[in-house]
Amino acid sequence: MSLDIGVLLPRDLPADQVLPYARRADELGFAELWVVEDLGFRGGMAQAAAALAVTERIRVGVGILPAGARNVAFAAMEAATVAELFPGRLHLGIGHGMPDWMRQVGAWPASPLTAFEEYVTALRALLRGEEVTVEGRYVRLDGVRLESPPAEVPPVLAGVRGPKSLAAAGRIADGTVLAEPVGPEYLAAAIAQIGHAPGHRLVAYEIAAVDPDPAAARERVRPALAWLGDPGWAPHIEPMDFAAEFRDLRERTPDRAEFAAALPDAWVDRLAVVGTPEQARARLDGLALAGADAVALAPAGPDPLASLEELAAVL
């Protein structure tokens, strides 16, 4: 049983801590560093290039670039440049984008699934060095080819949820990035929806806190669980045996902070990688057994660099 353990770079990390965080993740031995591209924060490709430039061996994943935000040819040029400079160390996540954010910037398509499929198909072909001509609903290219495609083509992973999107990911992507929380139950449901896809890589994002005192670790992750009652996270909760009780608690507790504080410890333990190093490793082993190839731990708590050191106890 093999599981690559990585970490997320917090989207709101102060600028003067971004490169030290990336370097320390590399030094501690994490297999991967995933950067996020959330509206109003930092660009995914810029963060990835900077992190790769100051590290020696860690893979850097970009999660997740929204398909509607960039022309696919120029996205391929950016990705190819980074992949050329740092061979074998770049992973690309492509998704629909968060609907509210994409609507804010006028880039939410009438058919997100069609846009996603056209985009990923064209992007992968361009990165392979092919000349691409396509007249799609959202992607239109006329004889476009990269002059210097990367010798090692970066894998393109889908950052999507929902049965139709996951099925498309299984058909057209090299892997799938599943946003937190990912329990074994949700992982099994996603794998069933992806279908039989040999070599398809599954990366699970997980909120995480490791501490000799399990209660202290739980208190650090609770604020990050406050959003889980919102409708968009329903697929993550529905496969769990406490889903009905979870929904009832959310309905009775509309305030997010109160909702997070009211979550039973047993639920918190199943919604995050949390507790002592031994407890956290057991949770990671369960994800590996359920089919995850990699886990990206999102450090919980007020000091991400200190949390990074604590999370390294699971390596």
N, C-alpha and C positions, 0 to 999 in steps of 0.2 A: 504494500500500500504506500503510494507516494503522493505527497501533497506539497505544492510550492506555497510557502507562507510569505505574504507580502504585506505592505502597509499602504494606506492612503495618505496623501499629502493634504492636510486640511485646507479647505478653500480660502479660509480667512486667516491663515497663518501670516503674521507680520512679514513684510518683504525681507527684512534682514535676517529672518530665521529660515527662509525657504531653502537656500543652498546648504546651510548647516544641517538642516533636517535630512535632505537628500543624501549628503555625505555620510551622516551618521547611520542612516538606514543601510547604506552600502557596507559600512564598516562592521555593523552588528551582524551582518550575514543574512538579512532578508533577501528573498529571491527576487522580489518585484516591488516597484514603487508605482502606484497609480495616482495620476493627477486628475483633477476634475475640472470641467468647464461649465460652471453655473453662471447664469446671466448676472452681470454686474460685478463679477469677481475677476478671475484671471483666465487668459486664453490657454487652451489645452496644449497646442503645439509649442507655444513659447515656453511654457513650464517644462514640457518634456525635453526640449532641446537644452534648456539651462541645466536641468537635473542630470542629463546624460553627460554634459560637458564637465561636470565636477565629480563624477563617479567613475569607478573602474570596471565594474562587472554587473551591477544590478540591472535587470530589465526594467524599462519604464513603459507603463501602459497609459494611454490617453483615454479617459473615460468620463464622459462620453461626448463625442462630437455630434451635434445634431445635423442630420442630412440636409435640412432646408436652409442652413445658415451659410454654406459655402458652395460656390461653383465646384463641381466635382473635379474638373481638370486642375484647378488651382489648389484644391485640397491634395490631390495626388502629387503635385509639384512640391508642396510643403513636406508631405510625408516622405516622399522619395529623397529629398535633401537630407532630412534627419536620419533616414535609414542608411543612406550612403555614408554619412559621417560617423555613424555608430552602428556598424553592421551587427545584425542579430539581436539587438537590444531594444528595439521599438515594437510595441504592440498597439494596434489602433482599435479603439471602440467607436462604433458608429450606431446612432439610434435615431428615433423619431424626434427627440427633444421633448422637454416638458411642454405640454400644450399651452399652459398659461404664458410661459416665457416666449414661446414661438409666436403666439398671437400678439404679444407686446411688441415684437419687432417685425410684425407683418409677414411672417414666414411659415405659418402653419398651413400645410397643404390640405386641399379638400379630401385627398386620399393619402393619409400618412403611410399606409402599407405600400402602396404603389411607389411613392417617392422613395421610401427606404429600399425597396427591392431594386429599383432602377439605379439608385445611387451606389449601393454596395457592389452590384454587378459591374458597373462601369469603373468604379475605383479599383477593384481588384484586377481588372483587365489592364488598366493603365499601369498599375504598379508592376505587373508582369512584363511590361514593355510592349504590349500589343498596340496596334493602331486601332482606335475605336471610332466607329461611326454608329450613331444611334439616334433615332428620332422618337423619343419616348414622350410620355405626358409631362414629365418634369425634367428629365435629363436629355439634352440635345447636344450631340458632339458630331463634328464633321471632320473625320480624318485626324483626330488628335492622338499624338503619341509623345511620350516622354523621351527627350534626347539622351538622357542618362538615367535609365531605370536602375533601381538598387540591385546589386548582385544577390543580396539576401532579401527576399520580398517579405515585408513585415506582415504578420497575420492580421486579418481584419475580423474583429469580433463584434457581434451584435449586442447592443445595449437596449433590449426591448423587454416588454412583458405582454402577456395576453396570448391566447392559443394561436391565433393566426400569425402574429408576429414571430412567436417562437418557432412555429413550423417553418416560416420563411427563413429564419436564422439557420435552421438545420439544413435547408436546401442551398443557401448561397453564401454563408459566412464560415470562417475558420473556427469560430467558437462563439460563446455567449457570455456576457457579463451580466450577472444577476445582482440587482441592487439590494441592499440590506432591508430587512433581516432575511437571512436564508437559513431556515431550518431544514433538517433532512426531509421533512414532509413537503415543503415547497420545492426543494431541489428535485425530489422524485416526480412531482407534478410537472415541473418544467422539462425534465428529461423526457417524460412521456409525450409532451407537446412538441418538443424539438424533433423527436423521432429518431430513427436509426441513422446516425451520421458519423461514420468512422473517422476518428481523429479530431472530432469536434471538441474544443477545449472549453471547459466550464470554469468560470471565475466567479466566486461568491464574495460580495462585499459584506463585511460584518462589523457592527459596532463592538468595541472591545475595551476591556479594562482588566488588568491583572494586578492582584494585590494579595499579600499573605492573609488579609482579612477579607473574606468574600463579601461581607456587608458593605465594606468601604468600596469595593469594586462595583457592586450593584448601584450604589448611590451615584457613582460617576457616570454610569451609562444611562440612568433613568432620564435625564433631560433630553438625550438623543432619541429616546423612544416616544417622546411626547406626540410626535406626528403620526404615529402608526394607526390611530383611529380614523384618519382621513380616508375617503373612498379609494384613492389611488393605490393604497397599500393593502386593500382587501385580498388580492390573490396570495399575498404572503401569509396571511392569517387563516384563511378559509380551510386549508388542509389540516390545521391543528385541532386537537380534540377539545380545546377550550375556546374555539372560535365564537360560539354563541354567547358565552359568558363575557368574552372580550368585547363583543359588540354592545352588549347590555351595559357594561361598565362605561364605555365611551359615550353612550347615549345619556347615561345618568350623570356624567362628569364632563361637561362641555369645555371646561377650562383645561388647556393642555397640561399645564404644570401639575394641577391637581390629579389629572388622569394618570400622568407618569408616576406620581407619588403613590397612587393607589394600586398600581400593578403588583400583584402578588410576587413574592420572591421567586417562586417556582416558574412563573411566566417569564420573568426577566432572564432567568437562567437559560430559557429556551429561545429567547429573542436576541441574545447577544453571546459573544465569547467573553465570559466573565467568571471571575473567581480567582482561586489560587492558580499557580502555574499548572498544577496537576489537573484541576477542573477544566481549565481552558484547553489543555492538550486533549482531554477526553472529548470535549465538544468538537475540536478540530478533527479528531479521529473519526467521529461520527459523520462529519461532513465528507471526509474522504471515502468512507465506506458507502455513503449514499451516492457517490459519483462525482464529487468536486475534484477538479485538477489543481486548483489554486484558490487561496483565500486571501483577500486584501482586508487587513484589519484597520478599521477607522478608530484612531485613538480617542477615548473619551476622557474628559477632565479638563481643567483649566490650563494645564501646562503640557502641550503636545510633545515637546522634546523630552520631558521627564516620562511621559506615558510611553514614548517610543522605547526608552530604556527598559521599562517594566514589561512591555510586550515581548521584548527579546527573550524573556525567560521561557517562552514556549518553543524556541528554536532548538 
